[in-house]
């Protein structure tokens, strides 16, 4: 591999052919992202002042998934019905696009087979990365506490997004014969005690950090990090991608 990873103060520099693959591994769930790759170009979007792209996001969500189970378990979980990612199920950036965003029309049949060997209702949380044109946010279906949450680093609210997730989970329960789930009655919560973004390009990093913390059961995220931590998180995400793992939950 001809790429060079250096840290210049608090800045990241990657050199090499833009299409050179610098990391490959498991992605979050959802075709075609069950396997993910990151190129020199992709990881260069983690330089300060740039918006990170969906390849970086999918790869890092895959690392969060990998953190909860061993690689051996993952290879089995890709073909059997079991818990993928322990207490958390991570959808890819493609999921909500396929469900409704690409066409503006809700289409459960378009994603129905994506969970044919997975029971979403056996997880504590189902985590959805949400792309709002040029802005990334996080949605979380808290299956144990029976509520749907929306975390936007600019404190925005998208009621349609949560309506679509609620409708999806309702259809999923019907399709998979899961009883006792009155999902349409689950509260929809727009979480406000989270760090606030102060620029126009760090939203993807905020979203990934929120996914990391929420998947660990953390609350009151605004007491854990802030905008000034973004340069460090960009370097940390880059290092995690290149070494193929994030910190253990233990």
DRENDREN-924338 format. One record per residue (C-alpha): residue in one letter; y, z, x. Coordinates in steps of 0.05 Angstrom, whole numbers, plus 5000, padded with zeros to 4 digits. Each point is the difference from the previous one (the first is absolute). Layout:
AYZX
...
***
This chain:
X500050005000
X506649795029
X504550434958
X504150565030
X502050624961
X505950385029
X504750544976
X507249915021
X503350664981
X498650014926
X498949254994
X493649604996
X498849365038
X493849574993
X499249375041
X494949444995
X498549404955
X502450154929
X493349824969
X495950425049
X495850534963
X501350685030
X496050424950
X494649884948
X496150464954
X499150264930
X505649904951
X501350344933
X496049764941
X501249344965
X498349295021
X501749735051
X502250655033
X493450375008
X500549745071
X506949995032
X503149725063
X506750105034
X503249495047
X505550065051
X504949744948
X497750504948
X500750615046
X506749755024
X502650144930
X499450745019
X505949925047
X505950404977
X504549634952
X494549554972
X496250024934
X492650105012
X495549474968
X494050054954
X495049905057
X502550635033
X499950374934
X492949794982
X497450165069
X503150695001
X497450164930
X493349805027
X500850515056
X501550534948
X493749804964
X496150025066
X502850695015
X496150304943
X493249715014
X496249755061
X499649265017
X492550024984
X501650264931
X505149464989
X495049455014
X495450294947
X505750134951
X502149275001
X493549834964
X498150624960
X503050404944
X502850625033
X506550335020
X503949555046
X504950435039
X497650694978
X505150294952
X504549395001
X499149274980
X505049535035
X501649344966
X502849435042
X506749674990
X496549444964
X497650424941
X506250094957
X502149295016
X493449754971
X500350494941
X506849794975
X505549885052
X498449295020
X500449734929
X503750554963
X494050034952
X494950565000
X493249745019
X494450515005
X494749465005
X503249775065
X498150655034
X494250244958
X494649845051
X503950335057
X496950674979
X493249774978
X496650475050
X505350555000
X501550574952
X507550115004
X499350624956
X496050355054
X506150035045
X505550515003
X505449465008
X500749254995
X505649765045
X503949364985
X504949675048
X505449664958
X504349435024
X506649964962
X502649335027
X503050255066
X498450734990
X493550405008
X498350614958
X493750414986
X496550144935
X494450524994
X495250124943
X498150735007
X493249984968
X498650745006
X506750234972
X500449414951
X506949735015
X503049385030
X505450085053
X505249535029
X503150135069
X506049575017
X503950165064
X506349764963
X498350424939
X499349404955
X495649984937
X495549454975
X497150184933
X496449334994
X496150135063
X497350664974
X498649704932
X495849465033
X496250515042
X498750424938
X497649384962
X495649805059
X496750695004
X498950004925
X496549325003
X496150235062
X497450614962
X497949574942
X496749485044
X496250515041
X498150434939
X503950615025
X501250474942
X505150544989
X505949655034
X506250004956
X503949645055
X505549754955
X502150734991
X500350155074
X507150195022
X503849485042
X503950365053
X505549715044
X499750465060
X506850215026
X498550535052
X498649475053
X503949765061
X505549504984
X500849345037
X506949885029
X499449265020
X497349354974
X493849905044
X495950645007
X496950004931
X493149795024
X499850565051
X502150504947
X494649744954
X494550055053
X502250705020
X500050224927
X493049704992
X497750385061
X502850674975
X498049924927
X492949825020
X499850665038
X502350394938
X506950155028
X505750164952
X507650075006
X500249425049
X507550075010
X498650645040
X495249635047
X504049415026
X506549624993
X503449345016
X501250195073
X492550035011
X499149254987
X500349765073
X494550505018
X495749804940
X500649275019
X497450155069
X494650454972
X497649474951
X499949485055
X495950465045
X495250174943
X498949264985
X498749835073
X495050575010
X496849894932
X500750694971
X504850514972
X499750755010
X494150364969
X500850404936
X496950605034
***
